[in-house]
Amino acid sequence: MAWIEKSAYMDANTSQSAVALFTEIHHQFGTDSYSFFKQVLTDRLTLFHARYPDMANETIAYQISSLAFQHSLRSYPSHWPTRWSELEHSTLNLFNNWAEAWCYFLLWKLMRKYNELSGETVDQFQPLLSLNEKAYQDELVDDVQSSIQLYYTLHYSKPVTLPDAIMMINLSTFVLQQNWYEVLNHLDLSACGTHFLLTAKPNGSDYPILVSSARVNPHHTAYEWLYFSPFFQTSQWSTLTSHQPLQVLQERKLLKSTQNVDNTNVKHLDTWLWQNISNQQACCEIIRLTVSGTTAQKLFYLYLSQKRLMQRLVERSLQLAFVVIEQPLMIQFYASLPNDAFCPLVYSHISGSENPTHKGLWVIPRLNEELTRCDFKRYKSLAFNRMKQRNQKQQGVNHA
């Protein structure tokens, strides 16, 4: 099966055992299988937090890979049916952890809907994908759940519906590659709402190939934005001492005032910031910006998706985008620009990560101007030169 063949996690024998296990779980739980996987992980984390409350602020990946969590697996929650314990035991013999198995199960369920399709596959067109900007199309699609267009992804050989394509990409990139297991609890965001799409359609292909996507959350859903969620407001996050980013926003008339700013902690800053935005209707949140392909392709798609996405946001008269960014090259590219294109506000080395994650704001019209002036060569040059300068500075500090 393609979902196994393109993964480095399993050999052929494990693949067969995994399919047999997933088939059994599907037959036993049916439409409740998602809830079963979610409940097992929730129960395990609840018991773990009762004994190690400080771990609750860490990522799920960090928690479940800890030695303390591994020790906690030796006993089972008292309210579990015996069959749950048996299924967990069988699953952990095949996978690194429960969340990874959950992700593979979801991919298996998605792809089994299309395995009987015959005809062309994406594999014959993938070599035709180039690093030429003109070869790619983009669009903002509202209500992706209503789309009837089929798409290829670079994670499965058959064409699938748009909601399934976005979900496959999110599972394959965020969950399997980056271990952001938190995505598993909010999969519905992949299958609904407004999404940006970057696609290519090589000659001879019946379907566009989706190489990058991102979700655009409107201002009226701010109360449920990832940016304002509890995980991104814990004591692990540090506010920047400089008020310069806020002053930049005020100068551009995007912020009512910088007076009485509460910069004591992230939650206070977030609340103050949203209350003082001049025009909340001109704001959005961008989440789940994904890219697929080879290393070179991913770098190119990351550049091009930012560039095209900014153009689409300008068309919708949006001024500010709230973003959470971990990707180092994006951060270094923004650092190379004038300070009115991206406003960093808080940062954290999440769960001990070497690269800090930043919360901040895209100033959409200005960032659009800067990206419009860029080609891929200039983008790479600015980002890598800035990263080189940062590394040299850090080495100087370490040797001081």
Backbone hydrogen bonds, N-H to C=O, Kabsch-Sander energy under -0.5 kcal/mol:
donor,donor_aa,acceptor,acceptor_aa,energy
4,I,1,M,-1.3
5,E,1,M,-2.6
6,K,2,A,-2.1
7,S,4,I,-2.0
15,S,11,D,-2.2
16,Q,12,A,-1.9
17,S,13,N,-1.9
18,A,14,T,-2.7
19,V,15,S,-2.4
20,A,16,Q,-2.0
21,L,17,S,-2.3
22,F,18,A,-3.0
23,T,19,V,-2.4
24,E,20,A,-1.9
25,I,21,L,-2.4
26,H,22,F,-2.7
27,H,23,T,-2.3
28,Q,24,E,-2.1
29,F,25,I,-2.7
30,G,26,H,-2.3
32,D,29,F,-2.3
33,S,30,G,-1.7
36,F,32,D,-2.1
37,F,33,S,-2.3
38,K,34,Y,-2.4
39,Q,35,S,-2.7
40,V,36,F,-2.1
41,L,37,F,-1.8
42,T,38,K,-2.6
43,D,39,Q,-2.8
44,R,40,V,-2.2
45,L,41,L,-2.4
46,T,42,T,-2.5
47,L,43,D,-2.2
48,F,44,R,-2.0
49,H,45,L,-2.8
50,A,46,T,-1.6
51,R,47,L,-1.0
51,R,48,F,-0.5
52,Y,48,F,-2.7
55,M,52,Y,-1.6
56,A,53,P,-1.4
57,N,54,D,-1.0
58,E,55,M,-1.9
63,Q,59,T,-2.2
64,I,60,I,-2.8
65,S,61,A,-1.1
66,S,63,Q,-1.5
70,Q,66,S,-2.0
71,H,67,L,-2.1
72,S,68,A,-1.5
73,L,69,F,-0.9
73,L,70,Q,-0.7
74,R,71,H,-1.6
75,S,72,S,-1.1
80,W,77,P,-1.5
84,W,81,P,-0.8
85,S,81,P,-1.3
86,E,82,T,-2.0
87,L,83,R,-2.4
88,E,84,W,-2.5
89,H,85,S,-2.3
90,S,86,E,-2.3
91,T,87,L,-2.4
92,L,88,E,-2.6
93,N,89,H,-0.8
94,L,91,T,-1.5
95,F,91,T,-2.1
101,A,97,N,-1.8
102,W,98,W,-2.6
103,C,99,A,-2.1
104,Y,100,E,-2.3
105,F,101,A,-2.5
106,L,102,W,-2.2
107,L,103,C,-2.3
108,W,104,Y,-2.6
109,K,105,F,-2.5
110,L,106,L,-2.2
111,M,107,L,-2.7
112,R,108,W,-2.0
113,K,110,L,-0.9
114,Y,111,M,-1.6
115,N,111,M,-0.9
117,L,114,Y,-2.0
122,V,157,S,-2.1
124,Q,121,T,-1.0
125,F,122,V,-1.7
126,Q,122,V,-1.8
128,L,125,F,-1.7
129,L,126,Q,-1.7
133,E,131,L,-0.6
135,A,132,N,-1.9
136,Y,133,E,-1.7
137,Q,199,T,-2.9
139,E,197,L,-1.6
141,V,139,E,-0.6
141,V,195,H,-3.1
142,D,140,L,-0.6
144,V,193,G,-2.3
146,S,143,D,-2.6
147,S,144,V,-1.5
151,Y,160,V,-3.2
152,Y,208,P,-2.7
153,T,156,Y,-0.7
156,Y,153,T,-0.6
160,V,151,Y,-2.9
162,L,149,Q,-0.8
165,A,161,T,-2.7
166,I,162,L,-2.6
167,M,163,P,-2.1
168,M,164,D,-2.7
169,I,165,A,-2.3
170,N,166,I,-2.6
171,L,167,M,-2.6
172,S,168,M,-2.6
173,T,169,I,-2.5
174,F,170,N,-1.0
175,V,170,N,-1.3
176,L,171,L,-2.3
177,Q,172,S,-0.7
177,Q,173,T,-0.5
178,Q,173,T,-1.8
179,N,175,V,-1.0
180,W,174,F,-3.2
181,Y,179,N,-1.6
183,V,180,W,-1.7
184,L,181,Y,-1.4
185,N,182,E,-1.2
186,H,183,V,-1.8
187,L,184,L,-0.7
189,L,186,H,-1.3
190,S,187,L,-2.0
191,A,187,L,-0.5
191,A,188,D,-1.0
194,T,216,V,-0.6
195,H,141,V,-2.3
196,F,214,A,-3.3
197,L,139,E,-2.7
198,L,212,S,-2.5
199,T,137,Q,-2.9
200,A,209,I,-1.6
201,K,135,A,-0.6
205,S,202,P,-2.1
209,I,200,A,-3.6
210,L,152,Y,-3.0
210,L,208,P,-0.6
211,V,198,L,-2.3
211,V,209,I,-0.7
212,S,198,L,-1.4
213,S,290,T,-1.1
214,A,196,F,-1.6
215,R,287,I,-2.8
216,V,194,T,-2.7
217,N,215,R,-0.6
217,N,285,E,-3.2
219,H,283,C,-0.6
221,T,218,P,-1.5
222,A,219,H,-1.8
224,E,221,T,-2.4
225,W,222,A,-1.6
228,F,225,W,-0.5
229,S,226,L,-1.8
232,F,229,S,-1.3
233,Q,230,P,-2.1
234,T,231,F,-0.6
237,W,234,T,-1.7
238,S,347,Y,-2.9
240,L,345,L,-2.5
247,Q,243,H,-2.2
248,V,244,Q,-2.5
249,L,245,P,-1.8
250,Q,246,L,-2.1
251,E,247,Q,-2.5
252,R,248,V,-1.6
253,K,250,Q,-1.9
254,L,249,L,-2.9
255,L,249,L,-0.9
256,K,276,N,-2.9
261,V,258,T,-0.9
263,N,261,V,-0.9
269,L,265,N,-2.3
270,D,266,V,-3.1
271,T,267,K,-2.3
272,W,268,H,-2.6
273,L,269,L,-3.0
274,W,270,D,-2.3
275,Q,271,T,-1.9
276,N,272,W,-1.3
276,N,273,L,-0.5
277,I,273,L,-0.5
277,I,274,W,-0.8
278,S,254,L,-2.3
282,A,279,N,-1.5
283,C,280,Q,-1.8
284,C,320,L,-1.6
285,E,217,N,-2.2
286,I,322,F,-1.9
287,I,215,R,-2.1
287,I,285,E,-0.5
290,T,213,S,-2.8
290,T,288,R,-0.9
292,S,211,V,-1.7
298,K,294,T,-2.9
299,L,295,T,-1.9
300,F,296,A,-2.0
301,Y,297,Q,-3.3
302,L,298,K,-2.3
303,Y,299,L,-1.8
304,L,300,F,-2.9
305,S,301,Y,-2.9
306,Q,302,L,-1.5
307,K,303,Y,-2.0
308,R,304,L,-2.9
309,L,305,S,-2.6
310,M,306,Q,-2.3
311,Q,307,K,-1.4
312,R,308,R,-2.0
313,L,309,L,-2.3
314,V,310,M,-2.2
315,E,311,Q,-1.8
316,R,312,R,-1.0
317,S,314,V,-2.1
318,L,313,L,-2.2
319,Q,282,A,-2.9
320,L,282,A,-1.8
321,A,362,W,-1.9
322,F,284,C,-2.7
323,V,360,G,-2.5
325,I,358,H,-3.0
331,I,327,Q,-1.8
332,Q,328,P,-2.5
333,F,329,L,-2.3
334,Y,330,M,-2.4
335,A,331,I,-2.0
336,S,332,Q,-0.9
336,S,333,F,-0.8
337,L,334,Y,-1.5
341,A,338,P,-1.4
343,C,361,L,-2.8
345,L,359,K,-2.7
346,V,359,K,-1.7
347,Y,238,S,-2.1
348,S,357,T,-1.8
350,I,348,S,-1.3
352,G,349,H,-1.8
353,S,350,I,-1.9
357,T,348,S,-3.2
358,H,325,I,-3.2
359,K,346,V,-2.6
360,G,323,V,-2.3
361,L,343,C,-1.9
362,W,321,A,-2.8
363,V,341,A,-2.6
363,V,361,L,-0.5
364,I,319,Q,-1.8
364,I,362,W,-1.2
367,L,363,V,-2.8
368,N,364,I,-2.4
369,E,365,P,-1.7
370,E,366,R,-2.2
371,L,367,L,-2.5
372,T,368,N,-2.4
373,R,369,E,-1.3
374,C,371,L,-1.1
379,Y,375,D,-2.5
380,K,376,F,-2.4
381,S,377,K,-2.2
382,L,378,R,-2.7
383,A,379,Y,-2.3
384,F,380,K,-3.0
385,N,381,S,-2.2
386,R,382,L,-1.9
387,M,383,A,-2.2
388,K,384,F,-2.5
389,Q,385,N,-2.3
390,R,386,R,-2.3
391,N,387,M,-2.5
392,Q,388,K,-2.4
393,K,389,Q,-2.2
394,Q,390,R,-2.5
395,Q,391,N,-2.4
396,G,392,Q,-1.9
397,V,393,K,-1.9
398,N,394,Q,-2.4
399,H,395,Q,-1.5
400,A,397,V,-0.9
